[in-house]
Amino acid sequence: TRVLAGPWCTQTLGDLGADVIKVERPDTGDDTRTWGPQWIADGEGRPTTDSAYFSSCNRNKRSITVDMAKPEGQALLRELAAHCDILVENFKCGDLVRYGLDYATLAAINPRLIYCSITAYGQDGPYAERPGYDLLCQAEGGLMAINGHADVADGGAGGGPVKVVIAVTDVLSGLNATIAILAAVEARHRTGRGQQIDIALLDSIVQFGANQIATYFITGKQPPRVGNAHVNLAPYGSFKTADGYMIVGAGNESQWRRLCEAIGAPALATRPQFAAMKDRNA
């Protein structure tokens, strides 16, 4: 695995106690090793050539380099797969077939192998062969259409589609991969066999849409951007004060009453226009 989605999955498995062997390209290694600034320091405080980004998703791993373009490198990885429980890869769909490192080949060697593939669009369908990054999937999955400030028109400063600064599609896909792998391990206890897992970035970000996706299908309308507000709760958001921002979230009637008391305005709680959540939303 490389970059974020795959490494996030394997890092999580490592956090849970798995012995993770990270396979990297000779000389250059994982792409994110060079994604600086910032750069991490060694034990003596001296700068290294590894980025903070790389360190964020590659703890609890051992690392080896293997040249998969060479037959001897391919043979080494097949030998390794014969003794492993899980293989995770996030190459483009079908890329590993030409190296003899696809699921069908490795499952013949190790029928207990759990083989997890993470791609942008999955192992089948019209987009399966396409590469993809978090930014593309945040857009295609609808997240950028609902993320951003509500009071800024498209085209204005801070207006228009806004991505989440963290590559949330990759992180979510890594977590979904971890969940699926753990389920496959549990299934293997019963069947004695592994299986192939298909994780797609686009699937993960659409799943992440949660209530916004459900609202769209119920109403047929594009959910609006609401900034730091909540589409169903009020007051809920960020409020500018004399010395910075205050974050307020009142999710039920009891919290609303206590909030009014805390801000020194208990009478607000009894005003008819604020009586219930639906009223405060209006």
TIVONU-977772 format. One record per residue (C-alpha): residue in one letter; x negated, y, z; residue number from 0; chain. Coordinates in steps of 0.05 Angstrom, whole numbers, plus 5000, padded with zeros to 4 digits. Example, Ala and Ser with C-alpha at 12.3 -4.5 7.8 and 13.67 -1.06 7.14 Angstrom:
REM TIVONU-977772
A / 4754 / 4910 / 5156 / 0 / A
S / 4727 / 4979 / 5143 / 1 / A
//
This chain:
REM TIVONU-977772
T / 5000 / 5000 / 5000 / 0 / A
R / 4980 / 5072 / 4990 / 1 / A
V / 5004 / 5143 / 5001 / 2 / A
L / 5061 / 5142 / 5052 / 3 / A
A / 5122 / 5096 / 5045 / 4 / A
G / 5083 / 5031 / 5045 / 5 / A
P / 5031 / 5053 / 5096 / 6 / A
W / 5086 / 5078 / 5142 / 7 / A
C / 5118 / 5009 / 5142 / 8 / A
T / 5053 / 4973 / 5155 / 9 / A
Q / 5032 / 5023 / 5209 / 10 / A
T / 5099 / 5010 / 5244 / 11 / A
L / 5087 / 4935 / 5241 / 12 / A
G / 5017 / 4948 / 5269 / 13 / A
D / 5047 / 4989 / 5326 / 14 / A
L / 5091 / 4929 / 5342 / 15 / A
G / 5030 / 4883 / 5346 / 16 / A
A / 5019 / 4857 / 5276 / 17 / A
D / 4947 / 4845 / 5252 / 18 / A
V / 4947 / 4890 / 5190 / 19 / A
I / 4895 / 4885 / 5135 / 20 / A
K / 4897 / 4946 / 5089 / 21 / A
V / 4872 / 4932 / 5019 / 22 / A
E / 4843 / 4994 / 4984 / 23 / A
R / 4808 / 5010 / 4918 / 24 / A
P / 4732 / 5009 / 4919 / 25 / A
D / 4698 / 5077 / 4924 / 26 / A
T / 4760 / 5121 / 4928 / 27 / A
G / 4806 / 5083 / 4974 / 28 / A
D / 4877 / 5105 / 4989 / 29 / A
D / 4897 / 5169 / 4952 / 30 / A
T / 4913 / 5205 / 5018 / 31 / A
R / 4842 / 5200 / 5044 / 32 / A
T / 4828 / 5262 / 5002 / 33 / A
W / 4893 / 5299 / 5017 / 34 / A
G / 4863 / 5355 / 5058 / 35 / A
P / 4858 / 5402 / 5092 / 36 / A
Q / 4857 / 5384 / 5149 / 37 / A
W / 4801 / 5334 / 5160 / 38 / A
I / 4791 / 5287 / 5219 / 39 / A
A / 4728 / 5285 / 5260 / 40 / A
D / 4688 / 5223 / 5281 / 41 / A
G / 4674 / 5203 / 5353 / 42 / A
E / 4618 / 5253 / 5358 / 43 / A
G / 4661 / 5310 / 5333 / 44 / A
R / 4629 / 5312 / 5264 / 45 / A
P / 4675 / 5324 / 5203 / 46 / A
T / 4691 / 5264 / 5159 / 47 / A
T / 4718 / 5259 / 5088 / 48 / A
D / 4784 / 5229 / 5113 / 49 / A
S / 4845 / 5273 / 5118 / 50 / A
A / 4893 / 5284 / 5176 / 51 / A
Y / 4947 / 5260 / 5128 / 52 / A
F / 4913 / 5192 / 5120 / 53 / A
S / 4905 / 5186 / 5195 / 54 / A
S / 4980 / 5198 / 5206 / 55 / A
C / 5001 / 5132 / 5172 / 56 / A
N / 4942 / 5085 / 5177 / 57 / A
R / 4929 / 5071 / 5251 / 58 / A
N / 4925 / 5000 / 5278 / 59 / A
K / 4897 / 4972 / 5213 / 60 / A
R / 4835 / 4937 / 5189 / 61 / A
S / 4812 / 4958 / 5119 / 62 / A
I / 4778 / 4922 / 5062 / 63 / A
T / 4765 / 4942 / 4990 / 64 / A
V / 4781 / 4896 / 4932 / 65 / A
D / 4775 / 4908 / 4857 / 66 / A
M / 4841 / 4878 / 4832 / 67 / A
A / 4820 / 4889 / 4760 / 68 / A
K / 4768 / 4834 / 4766 / 69 / A
P / 4787 / 4760 / 4768 / 70 / A
E / 4746 / 4749 / 4830 / 71 / A
G / 4783 / 4805 / 4866 / 72 / A
Q / 4850 / 4775 / 4846 / 73 / A
A / 4827 / 4706 / 4870 / 74 / A
L / 4806 / 4737 / 4937 / 75 / A
L / 4875 / 4768 / 4947 / 76 / A
R / 4911 / 4704 / 4929 / 77 / A
E / 4868 / 4668 / 4980 / 78 / A
L / 4885 / 4721 / 5032 / 79 / A
A / 4959 / 4717 / 5016 / 80 / A
A / 4957 / 4642 / 5027 / 81 / A
H / 4942 / 4655 / 5101 / 82 / A
C / 4986 / 4716 / 5114 / 83 / A
D / 5058 / 4722 / 5138 / 84 / A
I / 5075 / 4787 / 5102 / 85 / A
L / 5052 / 4825 / 5041 / 86 / A
V / 5074 / 4896 / 5029 / 87 / A
E / 5061 / 4933 / 4964 / 88 / A
N / 5085 / 4998 / 4933 / 89 / A
F / 5059 / 4994 / 4862 / 90 / A
K / 5104 / 5010 / 4804 / 91 / A
C / 5155 / 4956 / 4787 / 92 / A
G / 5120 / 4897 / 4754 / 93 / A
D / 5049 / 4925 / 4760 / 94 / A
L / 5023 / 4866 / 4800 / 95 / A
V / 5046 / 4813 / 4751 / 96 / A
R / 4985 / 4824 / 4706 / 97 / A
Y / 4940 / 4812 / 4765 / 98 / A
G / 4974 / 4747 / 4786 / 99 / A
L / 4995 / 4780 / 4851 / 100 / A
D / 5070 / 4782 / 4840 / 101 / A
Y / 5120 / 4748 / 4886 / 102 / A
A / 5132 / 4687 / 4842 / 103 / A
T / 5058 / 4672 / 4837 / 104 / A
L / 5043 / 4682 / 4911 / 105 / A
A / 5106 / 4646 / 4935 / 106 / A
A / 5082 / 4585 / 4898 / 107 / A
I / 5018 / 4588 / 4938 / 108 / A
N / 5051 / 4606 / 5005 / 109 / A
P / 5126 / 4591 / 5007 / 110 / A
R / 5130 / 4624 / 5076 / 111 / A
L / 5105 / 4691 / 5050 / 112 / A
I / 5150 / 4751 / 5061 / 113 / A
Y / 5136 / 4798 / 5002 / 114 / A
C / 5162 / 4870 / 5008 / 115 / A
S / 5161 / 4915 / 4946 / 116 / A
I / 5173 / 4990 / 4955 / 117 / A
T / 5186 / 5030 / 4891 / 118 / A
A / 5222 / 5093 / 4872 / 119 / A
Y / 5282 / 5061 / 4839 / 120 / A
G / 5281 / 4987 / 4856 / 121 / A
Q / 5264 / 4923 / 4819 / 122 / A
D / 5320 / 4926 / 4768 / 123 / A
G / 5366 / 4977 / 4734 / 124 / A
P / 5353 / 5030 / 4681 / 125 / A
Y / 5302 / 5069 / 4722 / 126 / A
A / 5263 / 5010 / 4750 / 127 / A
E / 5201 / 5023 / 4707 / 128 / A
R / 5197 / 5097 / 4727 / 129 / A
P / 5147 / 5123 / 4778 / 130 / A
G / 5174 / 5171 / 4830 / 131 / A
Y / 5154 / 5215 / 4888 / 132 / A
D / 5190 / 5239 / 4950 / 133 / A
L / 5206 / 5307 / 4919 / 134 / A
L / 5242 / 5275 / 4860 / 135 / A
C / 5284 / 5230 / 4905 / 136 / A
Q / 5301 / 5286 / 4953 / 137 / A
A / 5330 / 5322 / 4892 / 138 / A
E / 5364 / 5263 / 4858 / 139 / A
G / 5391 / 5235 / 4923 / 140 / A
G / 5426 / 5301 / 4939 / 141 / A
L / 5387 / 5322 / 5000 / 142 / A
M / 5360 / 5386 / 4968 / 143 / A
A / 5430 / 5406 / 4947 / 144 / A
I / 5453 / 5410 / 5020 / 145 / A
N / 5388 / 5433 / 5053 / 146 / A
G / 5375 / 5508 / 5060 / 147 / A
H / 5405 / 5572 / 5086 / 148 / A
A / 5479 / 5583 / 5078 / 149 / A
D / 5478 / 5659 / 5070 / 150 / A
V / 5426 / 5663 / 5014 / 151 / A
A / 5448 / 5657 / 4942 / 152 / A
D / 5412 / 5611 / 4895 / 153 / A
G / 5353 / 5648 / 4865 / 154 / A
G / 5344 / 5693 / 4925 / 155 / A
A / 5287 / 5689 / 4975 / 156 / A
G / 5298 / 5625 / 5013 / 157 / A
G / 5357 / 5607 / 4969 / 158 / A
G / 5368 / 5548 / 4922 / 159 / A
P / 5350 / 5476 / 4935 / 160 / A
V / 5301 / 5465 / 4992 / 161 / A
K / 5263 / 5401 / 5007 / 162 / A
V / 5248 / 5375 / 5077 / 163 / A
V / 5175 / 5392 / 5090 / 164 / A
I / 5159 / 5322 / 5114 / 165 / A
A / 5165 / 5269 / 5059 / 166 / A
V / 5228 / 5242 / 5091 / 167 / A
T / 5244 / 5195 / 5033 / 168 / A
D / 5178 / 5158 / 5043 / 169 / A
V / 5185 / 5155 / 5119 / 170 / A
L / 5256 / 5128 / 5114 / 171 / A
S / 5236 / 5078 / 5061 / 172 / A
G / 5179 / 5054 / 5106 / 173 / A
L / 5228 / 5045 / 5164 / 174 / A
N / 5278 / 5009 / 5120 / 175 / A
A / 5222 / 4963 / 5096 / 176 / A
T / 5203 / 4949 / 5168 / 177 / A
I / 5275 / 4931 / 5187 / 178 / A
A / 5282 / 4886 / 5126 / 179 / A
I / 5216 / 4851 / 5141 / 180 / A
L / 5235 / 4837 / 5213 / 181 / A
A / 5301 / 4808 / 5188 / 182 / A
A / 5263 / 4764 / 5139 / 183 / A
V / 5218 / 4739 / 5194 / 184 / A
E / 5279 / 4721 / 5234 / 185 / A
A / 5309 / 4685 / 5174 / 186 / A
R / 5244 / 4647 / 5164 / 187 / A
H / 5252 / 4618 / 5234 / 188 / A
R / 5314 / 4583 / 5208 / 189 / A
T / 5295 / 4567 / 5136 / 190 / A
G / 5220 / 4560 / 5139 / 191 / A
R / 5215 / 4602 / 5075 / 192 / A
G / 5197 / 4673 / 5059 / 193 / A
Q / 5232 / 4719 / 5010 / 194 / A
Q / 5223 / 4781 / 4967 / 195 / A
I / 5248 / 4847 / 4994 / 196 / A
D / 5266 / 4904 / 4947 / 197 / A
I / 5263 / 4974 / 4978 / 198 / A
A / 5277 / 5036 / 4936 / 199 / A
L / 5263 / 5108 / 4955 / 200 / A
L / 5327 / 5132 / 4921 / 201 / A
D / 5369 / 5080 / 4960 / 202 / A
S / 5339 / 5104 / 5025 / 203 / A
I / 5352 / 5178 / 5015 / 204 / A
V / 5424 / 5165 / 4992 / 205 / A
Q / 5435 / 5123 / 5054 / 206 / A
F / 5407 / 5181 / 5094 / 207 / A
G / 5464 / 5225 / 5068 / 208 / A
A / 5510 / 5193 / 5121 / 209 / A
N / 5570 / 5237 / 5136 / 210 / A
Q / 5554 / 5285 / 5079 / 211 / A
I / 5559 / 5229 / 5028 / 212 / A
A / 5624 / 5204 / 5060 / 213 / A
T / 5653 / 5275 / 5060 / 214 / A
Y / 5638 / 5282 / 4986 / 215 / A
F / 5675 / 5218 / 4969 / 216 / A
I / 5734 / 5237 / 5012 / 217 / A
T / 5741 / 5309 / 4986 / 218 / A
G / 5709 / 5305 / 4917 / 219 / A
K / 5674 / 5371 / 4933 / 220 / A
Q / 5600 / 5387 / 4936 / 221 / A
P / 5581 / 5396 / 5010 / 222 / A
P / 5555 / 5467 / 5021 / 223 / A
R / 5488 / 5488 / 5050 / 224 / A
V / 5498 / 5508 / 5123 / 225 / A
G / 5427 / 5523 / 5145 / 226 / A
N / 5418 / 5507 / 5219 / 227 / A
A / 5493 / 5504 / 5232 / 228 / A
H / 5533 / 5440 / 5236 / 229 / A
V / 5590 / 5423 / 5188 / 230 / A
N / 5634 / 5396 / 5244 / 231 / A
L / 5611 / 5429 / 5309 / 232 / A
A / 5610 / 5501 / 5334 / 233 / A
P / 5572 / 5534 / 5364 / 234 / A
Y / 5514 / 5493 / 5339 / 235 / A
G / 5452 / 5526 / 5309 / 236 / A
S / 5398 / 5578 / 5318 / 237 / A
F / 5412 / 5648 / 5344 / 238 / A
K / 5364 / 5706 / 5341 / 239 / A
T / 5352 / 5742 / 5407 / 240 / A
A / 5308 / 5800 / 5429 / 241 / A
D / 5248 / 5755 / 5443 / 242 / A
G / 5256 / 5697 / 5393 / 243 / A
Y / 5306 / 5645 / 5373 / 244 / A
M / 5352 / 5606 / 5419 / 245 / A
I / 5379 / 5538 / 5397 / 246 / A
V / 5450 / 5523 / 5421 / 247 / A
G / 5489 / 5459 / 5411 / 248 / A
A / 5557 / 5449 / 5443 / 249 / A
G / 5585 / 5382 / 5420 / 250 / A
N / 5648 / 5377 / 5462 / 251 / A
E / 5697 / 5417 / 5505 / 252 / A
S / 5660 / 5407 / 5570 / 253 / A
Q / 5595 / 5431 / 5540 / 254 / A
W / 5631 / 5492 / 5510 / 255 / A
R / 5658 / 5512 / 5578 / 256 / A
R / 5590 / 5504 / 5611 / 257 / A
L / 5557 / 5543 / 5555 / 258 / A
C / 5604 / 5601 / 5566 / 259 / A
E / 5588 / 5601 / 5639 / 260 / A
A / 5513 / 5597 / 5626 / 261 / A
I / 5514 / 5658 / 5581 / 262 / A
G / 5555 / 5698 / 5632 / 263 / A
A / 5619 / 5699 / 5590 / 264 / A
P / 5666 / 5647 / 5621 / 265 / A
A / 5727 / 5682 / 5592 / 266 / A
L / 5706 / 5660 / 5522 / 267 / A
A / 5725 / 5589 / 5539 / 268 / A
T / 5798 / 5607 / 5549 / 269 / A
R / 5809 / 5649 / 5487 / 270 / A
P / 5861 / 5616 / 5441 / 271 / A
Q / 5818 / 5625 / 5379 / 272 / A
F / 5764 / 5583 / 5412 / 273 / A
A / 5809 / 5533 / 5447 / 274 / A
A / 5788 / 5469 / 5410 / 275 / A
M / 5730 / 5448 / 5366 / 276 / A
K / 5772 / 5456 / 5303 / 277 / A
D / 5788 / 5528 / 5324 / 278 / A
R / 5715 / 5544 / 5338 / 279 / A
N / 5696 / 5515 / 5271 / 280 / A
A / 5746 / 5560 / 5237 / 281 / A
//
